[in-house]
Amino acid sequence: MTTSTVTYQGNLRTQALHLQSNNQIITDAPTDNHGKGEAFSPTDLLATSLASCMLTIIGIKAADMAIDVVGTKADVTKVMAADPRRVNEIKVTIEFQQDFDERTKKILEAAALTCPVAKSIHPDINQDIHFNYPNGQ
């Protein structure tokens, strides 16, 4: 079954349609690559997908453990390389709103690091992942 359809709109913009939900995503080329930068670039989506996947897996594990992770967020930084132009590094900092004991932290962090996107990204792309909790640890 087809997951999505992507249509080139012109001016370095695409529109992706998720067929099951009918949700849409617009992408633009970034300003450093001839684009307008008015939406996520395809490489922004790659980096953002890593954080989204990690938060989803954390949510699944948290539900299994009957703990609340609502409000947890991730800050994402994509670092590009040249020649060839590619994503070189993805930095993700996950900010929990709740504090947990050390055992729970280890379980949630391990779950995040084994999310399907993390395991699908080429090993040449550095994944620099950090976890922060309200008490600073």
C-alpha positions in Angstrom: 0.0 0.0 0.0 1.3 3.4 -1.0 2.1 5.7 2.0 2.2 9.1 0.4 2.2 11.0 -2.8 4.6 13.8 -3.4 4.0 16.4 -6.1 6.5 19.0 -7.3 4.7 22.4 -7.1 7.4 24.5 -8.8 9.8 27.0 -7.4 11.6 24.2 -5.4 8.5 23.4 -3.4 6.8 20.0 -3.0 3.5 19.0 -1.5 3.4 15.6 0.3 0.0 14.0 0.9 -0.3 11.2 3.5 -2.9 9.0 1.9 -4.3 7.3 5.0 -5.0 10.6 6.9 -5.1 13.2 4.0 -2.6 15.3 6.0 -0.2 17.4 3.9 3.4 18.6 4.3 4.9 21.3 2.2 8.7 21.4 1.7 10.8 24.2 0.3 14.5 24.2 -0.6 16.5 26.0 2.1 17.8 29.5 1.5 21.4 28.2 1.4 20.4 25.9 -1.5 18.5 28.2 -3.9 15.2 28.1 -2.0 12.9 30.3 -0.1 13.1 28.5 3.2 9.4 29.1 3.8 8.8 25.5 5.0 10.7 22.4 6.2 13.3 21.3 3.7 13.5 17.6 2.9 16.7 17.4 5.1 14.9 19.3 7.9 12.2 16.6 7.8 14.9 13.9 8.1 16.3 15.5 11.2 12.9 16.2 12.6 11.7 12.7 11.9 14.4 11.4 14.2 13.2 13.5 17.1 9.5 12.7 16.4 10.3 9.0 16.3 12.2 9.2 19.6 9.3 11.0 21.3 6.8 8.5 19.9 8.8 5.6 21.2 9.2 7.3 24.6 5.5 7.8 24.7 4.8 4.1 23.9 7.3 3.0 26.6 5.9 5.5 29.1 2.4 4.3 28.5 3.6 0.7 29.2 5.1 1.9 32.5 2.0 4.0 33.4 4.0 7.2 33.6 3.3 10.6 32.2 5.6 12.2 29.6 3.1 14.8 28.2 4.9 18.0 27.4 8.3 16.4 26.6 9.8 18.2 23.7 12.9 17.9 21.5 15.1 20.6 20.0 16.6 19.6 16.7 19.7 20.9 14.9 20.6 19.7 11.5 24.3 20.1 10.4 25.0 19.9 6.7 28.2 18.9 5.0 29.4 19.8 1.5 30.9 17.8 -1.3 28.6 15.9 -1.5 25.9 18.1 0.1 24.3 15.9 2.8 23.2 15.8 6.4 26.4 15.2 8.4 25.0 15.4 12.0 21.6 15.5 13.8 21.6 17.0 17.3 18.6 16.2 19.4 18.0 17.5 22.9 15.0 15.9 24.6 13.6 18.0 27.5 11.4 16.1 29.9 9.0 18.1 32.0 8.9 15.4 34.7 11.7 14.0 36.7 12.2 10.2 37.0 14.3 7.8 39.0 17.5 6.6 37.4 16.0 3.2 36.3 13.1 4.9 34.5 15.5 7.4 32.8 17.6 4.6 31.5 14.6 2.7 30.2 13.2 5.8 28.4 16.5 6.8 27.0 17.3 3.3 25.7 13.9 3.2 24.1 14.5 6.5 22.3 17.9 5.5 21.0 16.5 2.4 19.4 13.6 4.1 17.6 13.2 2.9 14.0 14.4 6.2 12.5 17.5 6.2 14.6 18.2 2.6 13.4 17.5 3.6 9.7 19.8 6.6 9.5 23.1 5.8 7.8 25.9 5.3 10.4 28.0 8.1 8.7 25.4 10.6 10.0 26.3 11.4 13.6 23.4 11.3 16.0 24.2 13.6 19.0 21.4 12.9 21.5 21.0 14.5 24.9 18.3 14.0 27.6 17.5 16.8 30.1 15.3 16.6 33.2 13.9 19.3 35.4 16.5 18.7 38.1 19.4 19.4 35.7 20.5 15.8 35.2 
